[in-house]
Amino acid sequence: MLAARNIPFRSRAAMDAHATPARPGRRHATLGPFAIAFFVISASGPLVAIAGGLPVAMLFGNGPGLPAMFVLATAVLLVFATAYTAMALDVPEAGAFYAFAARGLGRRWAGATGLLALLGYSAMQISLYGLFGAAARGLLLPLLEPALPWWLPALAAWGSIALLGYRQVDLSARLLGLLVAGEYLAVLALGFCIVRAGGAEGIDARPFTPALALAGAPAVALTMCFACFVGFEAAALYSEEARNPARSVPLATWGSVLLIGGFYGFAAWAVVTGLGAGATLDALRALPDPTELLFVLAERYMGGAMPALLRALYLTSAYASLLAFHNAVARYLFAMGRDRLLPARLGRIHARHGSPHAGSLAQSGSALLAVGLFALAGADPVLTLFTLLSALGTLGIIVLMGVAALATLCHFARARPRRPVVLASAALSLASFAAIATLATVHFDVLAGGSDGPGARLPWLLPLAMLAGAALARRPPPQRAGAR
């Protein structure tokens, strides 16, 4: 649920399939591990995760035991980070799972990984339209009568994002930095106010005990927790600008995982403390919209203008996430079109804007179709659209990380000299992601409202996407001048 995503293919200057790509000039001795970690963490949209994801994870997952799932997710990703950073530094331009699979497992696995990534990121992007619509409705509700349907602001956001994506217009990095800093400060301030007030039932560590952590559906909660970490792997993209990549990139990656896990773990614990561990689920079920939880707590423990400020930051955070996901998906479509895994038309760039405009239009079309179908069905924007598709996207990304671990294991098994620590971390990561993906798939019906609903069968889209990608990869790659 991070606002900005690793765009794992060529830069805008290299998006010409008919020319030899030129590597940008290197900037040596500029970034250390703290600077790289800051860039990764500042790219997140914490209010999207905390106001949108945390209440849903508690409601459908393990309730007040959610903070313990962040501890577990952090531990798993710290192990994976060891294998990931070794692969990123060993394989040139290995800034994405797509490239990992190509180098470690071959073209067919790369095709399977590319289509799986496309499905996962597309699902997460489309899910955010439901969250944005609900956030806009909550912000404007006092001003409008009757209530605004969620799909109207979602369609307004869709139109502006379709235009910005087509023209390759990104939000100002400075503006995003200020907004994200405001989000972090507001969440931390709320957490400290809850702690200072002593919470609803006192300050305790019950949310971290096995009794609460393993209650309900912990696999669902753990899946939703992983969504908060998506994007931590972007630290490897800064390897060319690091003073000492072999040291800075691993430290920045581990530091990012620890800081992200610590922040969201603290936020989840503060929310549970503010409600009281024994009353968390009852409080959530009493709300007409679970995403109202954070604002209820802000009103209770802070008051004043803070709830309105949080709502405004929540809306801008959701919008920034929508645009970032849109741009990432458009570039996946561009790269796969360029490699002839998808129609070649998607691999073209706009002559004037230099954007992957065909991929942007394709993503806009699929998002409009999905939002329209959910709106016509009268689906709840949070409990159905956001919950189902964000969970599907996160599950896909967990599988992607498992494929990356397998690719790393295969790559370093062939390398000499052997690197036992990397091999062990890759093997342990592979086993962990396989177990988590299996449990999340088995319990996906919890999110879908029962095993008989069509939503419970959504995880089958993941292996189907991988099989389709592997089949498409049987085509010979195009011959292009220069090295990739």
C-alpha positions in Angstrom: 0.0 0.0 0.0 2.8 2.3 -0.7 2.3 5.4 -2.7 5.2 5.1 -5.0 6.4 2.0 -6.7 9.6 0.7 -8.1 9.4 1.2 -11.9 11.6 -1.7 -12.8 12.4 -1.0 -16.4 14.2 1.5 -18.5 14.1 5.2 -17.7 12.1 7.6 -19.9 15.3 8.5 -21.8 15.7 4.8 -22.8 12.1 4.1 -23.8 12.9 3.8 -27.5 12.8 0.3 -28.8 14.5 1.3 -32.0 17.5 2.9 -30.5 20.5 1.7 -28.5 19.7 2.4 -24.9 22.2 4.6 -23.1 22.8 4.1 -19.5 22.5 7.4 -17.5 25.6 8.8 -16.1 26.6 7.5 -12.7 26.7 9.7 -9.7 29.3 8.3 -7.4 29.8 9.0 -3.8 26.5 10.8 -3.2 24.2 8.5 -1.2 24.7 6.6 2.0 22.5 4.0 3.6 20.4 6.5 5.6 19.7 8.7 2.5 18.6 5.6 0.4 16.4 4.4 3.3 14.8 7.8 3.5 14.0 7.9 -0.2 12.3 4.5 0.1 10.4 5.3 3.2 9.3 8.7 2.0 7.7 7.1 -1.0 5.0 5.5 1.1 1.5 6.6 1.8 1.0 5.6 5.4 -2.6 6.8 5.7 -3.7 4.6 2.9 -2.4 1.6 4.9 -3.4 2.8 8.4 -6.8 4.3 7.7 -7.7 1.8 4.9 -5.7 -1.4 5.4 -5.4 -1.8 9.2 -9.1 -1.7 10.0 -9.8 -4.2 7.3 -7.0 -6.5 8.4 -8.3 -6.4 11.9 -11.9 -7.0 10.9 -11.3 -9.9 8.6 -8.0 -11.1 10.2 -7.0 -11.5 13.9 -8.5 -8.4 15.4 -6.4 -6.9 18.2 -3.6 -9.4 17.4 -2.6 -7.5 14.3 0.5 -5.8 15.7 2.1 -9.3 16.2 1.6 -10.0 12.5 3.8 -6.9 11.7 6.5 -8.4 13.8 6.3 -11.7 11.9 6.2 -9.9 8.5 9.2 -7.8 9.4 11.2 -10.9 10.4 10.3 -12.7 7.1 11.3 -9.7 5.0 14.6 -9.2 6.9 15.6 -12.7 5.9 14.4 -12.1 2.3 16.3 -8.8 2.2 19.6 -10.7 2.5 19.0 -12.7 -0.6 17.3 -9.9 -2.5 20.2 -7.4 -2.0 22.8 -10.0 -2.9 20.9 -10.7 -6.2 20.4 -7.1 -6.9 24.1 -6.3 -6.6 25.2 -9.4 -8.5 22.9 -9.1 -11.5 23.2 -5.9 -13.6 20.0 -3.9 -13.7 18.2 -6.4 -11.5 15.8 -3.9 -10.1 12.7 -6.0 -10.4 11.3 -9.4 -9.9 10.9 -9.7 -13.7 14.6 -9.3 -14.2 15.4 -11.7 -11.3 13.3 -14.4 -12.9 14.9 -13.8 -16.3 18.4 -14.2 -15.0 17.9 -17.0 -12.5 15.2 -19.1 -14.1 14.9 -18.2 -17.8 12.6 -16.4 -20.2 9.5 -18.5 -19.5 9.7 -17.8 -15.8 10.3 -14.1 -16.6 7.1 -14.1 -18.7 5.2 -15.8 -15.9 6.6 -13.3 -13.4 5.8 -10.3 -15.6 2.2 -11.2 -16.1 1.8 -12.0 -12.4 3.3 -8.7 -11.5 0.9 -7.0 -14.0 -2.1 -8.7 -12.4 -1.0 -8.0 -8.9 -0.2 -4.3 -9.3 -3.3 -3.7 -11.5 -5.5 -5.3 -8.8 -3.9 -3.1 -6.1 -4.3 0.0 -8.3 -8.0 -0.7 -9.1 -8.7 -1.4 -5.4 -7.6 2.0 -4.4 -10.4 3.6 -6.4 -12.8 2.2 -3.9 -10.7 3.6 -1.1 -10.5 7.0 -2.8 -14.2 7.1 -3.4 -14.9 6.3 0.3 -12.4 8.8 1.5 -13.8 11.6 -0.7 -17.3 10.8 0.5 -16.2 10.9 4.1 -14.5 14.3 3.6 -17.4 15.9 1.7 -20.3 14.2 3.7 -20.8 17.3 6.0 -21.2 19.5 2.9 -23.5 17.4 0.8 -27.0 16.2 1.2 -27.9 13.5 0.0 -24.7 11.5 0.4 -22.4 11.4 -2.5 -22.1 7.9 -4.2 -18.5 6.7 -3.9 -18.1 6.1 -7.6 -18.5 9.7 -8.6 -15.3 10.9 -7.0 -13.6 7.7 -8.0 -14.5 8.4 -11.7 -13.3 12.0 -11.3 -9.9 10.7 -10.0 -9.9 8.1 -12.8 -10.2 10.8 -15.4 -7.4 13.0 -14.1 -5.1 10.0 -13.6 -5.8 8.8 -17.1 -4.8 12.2 -18.4 -1.7 12.5 -16.2 -0.5 9.0 -17.0 -1.0 9.5 -20.8 1.0 12.7 -20.7 3.7 11.3 -18.2 3.0 14.0 -15.6 4.1 13.0 -12.1 3.3 14.7 -8.9 6.1 16.9 -7.6 8.5 14.9 -5.5 8.8 17.9 -3.1 5.0 18.1 -2.7 4.8 14.4 -2.1 7.6 14.6 0.4 5.8 17.2 2.4 2.5 15.3 2.3 4.1 12.1 3.4 6.0 13.8 6.2 2.6 15.3 7.3 1.0 11.8 7.3 3.8 10.3 9.4 3.8 13.1 11.9 0.0 13.0 12.2 -0.1 9.3 12.8 2.8 9.4 15.3 1.1 12.3 17.1 -2.2 10.4 17.4 -0.3 7.3 18.7 1.5 9.4 21.4 -1.7 11.0 22.4 -3.3 7.6 22.9 -0.3 6.4 24.9 -0.3 9.6 27.0 -4.0 9.2 27.7 -3.5 5.6 28.8 -5.7 4.1 26.0 -9.2 2.6 26.7 -8.0 -0.3 28.9 -4.6 0.8 29.9 -1.2 0.2 28.3 -0.4 -3.5 27.8 1.3 -6.0 25.5 -1.7 -8.2 25.0 -1.8 -7.5 21.2 1.6 -9.3 20.9 0.6 -12.5 22.8 0.0 -15.8 21.0 -3.5 -15.9 22.3 -4.5 -12.8 20.4 -2.1 -13.1 17.5 -3.4 -16.6 16.5 -7.1 -15.8 17.0 -9.5 -15.4 14.0 -7.8 -15.6 10.6 -4.1 -14.7 11.2 -3.1 -15.7 7.6 -5.5 -13.0 6.3 -4.0 -10.5 8.7 -0.5 -11.4 7.7 -1.3 -11.0 4.0 -2.7 -7.5 4.6 0.5 -6.7 6.6 2.7 -7.5 3.7 0.9 -4.9 1.6 2.4 -2.2 3.8 5.9 -3.3 2.8 5.5 -3.3 -0.9 8.2 -1.1 -2.4 10.9 -1.7 0.2 12.9 -3.5 -2.6 13.3 -0.1 -4.4 16.5 0.5 -2.3 18.4 -1.6 -4.8 17.6 1.0 -7.6 20.0 3.4 -5.9 23.0 1.2 -6.2 24.6 3.3 -8.9 24.4 6.4 -6.7 25.6 4.8 -3.5 29.0 5.6 -2.1 29.5 1.9 -1.3 26.8 -0.2 -2.9 27.8 -3.5 -1.3 27.3 -1.9 2.1 24.8 0.9 1.6 22.1 -1.1 -0.4 21.8 -4.0 2.1 21.9 -1.6 5.1 19.2 0.7 3.5 17.0 -2.3 2.6 17.2 -3.8 6.1 16.8 -0.4 7.6 13.7 0.3 5.5 12.1 -3.0 6.5 12.8 -2.3 10.2 11.5 1.3 10.0 8.4 0.3 8.0 7.6 -2.6 10.3 8.2 -0.5 13.4 6.1 2.3 12.2 3.1 0.2 11.2 3.5 -2.1 14.2 3.4 0.9 16.5 0.4 2.4 14.6 -1.5 -0.9 14.8 -0.7 -1.2 18.6 -1.8 2.4 19.2 -5.1 1.8 17.4 -5.8 -1.4 19.5 -4.8 0.5 22.7 -7.0 3.4 21.8 -10.0 1.0 21.4 -9.0 -1.5 24.1 -7.9 -5.0 23.1 -11.2 -6.5 24.4 -13.4 -4.0 22.5 -11.5 -3.7 19.1 -13.7 -6.0 17.0 -17.0 -4.7 18.5 -15.9 -1.1 17.8 -15.1 -2.0 14.2 -18.3 -3.8 13.6 -20.3 -0.9 15.0 -18.9 1.4 12.3 -20.7 1.7 9.0 -17.3 2.0 7.3 -14.2 0.5 8.9 -12.0 3.2 7.4 -13.7 5.7 9.8 -11.9 4.1 12.7 -8.8 6.4 12.5 -10.9 9.5 12.5 -13.0 8.3 15.4 -9.8 7.8 17.4 -8.5 11.2 16.3 -11.7 12.9 17.5 -11.6 11.0 20.8 -7.9 11.5 21.7 -6.9 14.7 19.8 -10.0 16.7 18.8 -9.9 20.1 17.2 -9.0 20.2 13.5 -7.0 17.0 13.5 -9.8 14.7 12.2 -10.4 17.0 9.3 -6.6 17.3 8.6 -6.3 13.5 8.6 -9.2 13.1 6.2 -7.6 15.6 3.8 -4.2 13.9 4.0 -5.9 10.5 3.6 -7.5 11.7 0.3 -4.2 13.0 -1.1 -2.4 9.9 0.0 -4.9 7.7 -1.9 -4.7 9.8 -5.0 -0.8 9.7 -5.0 -1.0 5.9 -4.6 -3.4 5.7 -7.5 -1.2 7.7 -9.8 2.0 5.8 -8.8 0.4 2.4 -9.3 -1.0 3.5 -12.7 2.4 4.6 -13.8 4.0 1.4 -12.6 1.4 -0.8 -14.4 1.8 1.3 -17.6 5.5 0.6 -17.6 5.0 -3.1 -17.0 2.7 -3.1 -20.0 5.3 -1.2 -22.0 8.2 -3.5 -21.1 6.2 -6.6 -21.9 5.0 -5.2 -25.2 8.6 -4.2 -26.0 9.7 -7.8 -25.3 6.7 -9.2 -27.4 5.2 -10.9 -24.4 2.1 -8.7 -25.1 1.1 -6.9 -28.3 3.9 -4.8 -29.7 1.7 -1.7 -29.7 2.0 -1.6 -25.9 5.8 -1.2 -26.3 5.6 2.2 -28.1 6.2 5.6 -26.6 4.4 8.8 -27.4 6.4 11.0 -29.8 5.6 14.2 -27.9 5.2 13.2 -24.3 7.7 10.4 -24.2 5.2 8.3 -22.2 4.2 4.7 -22.5 0.9 6.0 -23.7 -0.5 2.7 -25.0 0.1 1.0 -21.7 -1.4 3.9 -19.9 -4.5 3.8 -22.0 -4.8 0.0 -21.5 -4.5 0.4 -17.7 -7.1 3.3 -17.7 -9.5 1.1 -19.7 -9.2 -1.9 -17.4 -9.6 0.3 -14.3 -12.7 2.0 -15.7 -14.2 -1.4 -16.6 -13.6 -2.8 -13.1 -14.8 0.3 -11.2 -17.9 0.4 -13.5 -18.7 -3.3 -12.8 -18.4 -2.9 -9.0 -20.5 0.3 -9.1 -23.3 -1.4 -11.2 -23.2 -4.3 -8.8 -23.8 -2.0 -5.8 -20.6 -3.3 -4.1 -19.2 -1.7 -1.0 -16.2 0.4 -2.0 -14.1 -0.7 1.0 -15.4 -4.1 2.2 -15.7 -5.5 -1.4 -13.7 -3.5 -4.0 -10.7 -2.5 -1.8 -10.6 -5.6 0.4 -10.8 -8.2 -2.3 -8.6 -6.7 -5.0 -5.9 -5.4 -2.6 -5.7 -8.8 -1.0 -5.5 -10.4 -4.4 -2.7 -8.0 -5.4 -0.8 -8.5 -2.2 -1.1 -12.3 -2.6 0.3 -11.9 -6.1 3.3 -9.9 -4.8 4.0 -12.5 -2.1 4.2 -15.1 -4.8 6.5 -12.7 -6.8 8.8 -12.5 -3.8 8.8 -16.3 -3.6 9.7 -16.5 -7.3 12.5 -13.9 -6.6 13.8 -16.1 -3.8 13.7 -19.2 -6.1 15.6 -17.2 -8.8 18.2 -16.1 -6.3 18.6 -19.6 -5.0 19.1 -21.0 -8.5 21.4 -18.1 -9.5 23.8 -18.5 -6.5 23.7 -22.3 -6.6 25.5 -22.0 -10.0 27.9 -19.2 -8.8 31.4 -19.7 -7.5 32.5 -19.3 -4.8 29.5 -20.5 -2.9 27.7 -18.0 -0.6 26.1 -20.1 2.2 24.4 -17.1 3.9 22.7 -16.0 0.7 21.7 -19.5 -0.3 20.2 -20.1 3.2 18.3 -16.9 3.3 16.9 -17.6 -0.2 15.8 -21.1 0.7 14.2 -19.9 4.0 12.5 -17.1 2.2 11.2 -19.4 -0.5 9.7 -21.7 2.2 8.2 -18.8 4.1 6.5 -17.2 1.1 5.2 -20.6 -0.1 3.7 -21.3 3.3 2.2 -17.8 3.6 0.8 -17.8 0.1 -0.8 -21.2 0.7 -2.4 -20.2 4.0 -3.7 -16.9 2.5 -5.2 -18.8 -0.5 -6.9 -21.3 1.7 -8.4 -18.6 3.9 -9.2 -16.1 1.1 -12.9 -17.0 1.5 -12.9 -15.1 4.7 -12.5 -11.9 2.7 -15.0 -13.0 0.1 -17.7 -13.6 2.7 -17.8 -17.3 2.3 -16.5 -20.1 0.1 -19.5 -20.0 -2.2 -19.0 -16.4 -3.4 -17.1 -15.6 -6.7 -14.6 -13.6 -4.8 -13.3 -16.8 -3.0 -12.0 -18.0 -6.4 -10.0 -14.9 -7.2 -6.6 -16.5 -6.2 -7.0 -18.9 -9.2 -6.2 -15.9 -11.4 -2.6 -15.9 -10.1 -1.6 -19.4 -11.5 -3.6 -18.7 -14.7 -1.6 -15.5 -15.2 1.7 -17.3 -14.7 0.7 -20.0 -17.1 -0.3 -17.4 -19.7 2.9 -15.5 -19.2 5.0 -18.6 -19.6 3.1 -19.5 -22.8 3.6 -16.0 -24.2 7.3 -16.2 -23.4 7.7 -19.1 -25.9 7.8 -16.4 -28.6 11.4 -15.5 -29.5 12.5 -12.2 -28.1 12.8 -9.3 -30.5 16.3 -8.4 -31.9 17.3 -5.0 -30.7 20.5 -3.1 -31.1 22.7 -2.8 -28.0 22.6 -4.6 -24.7 19.6 -4.7 -22.6 
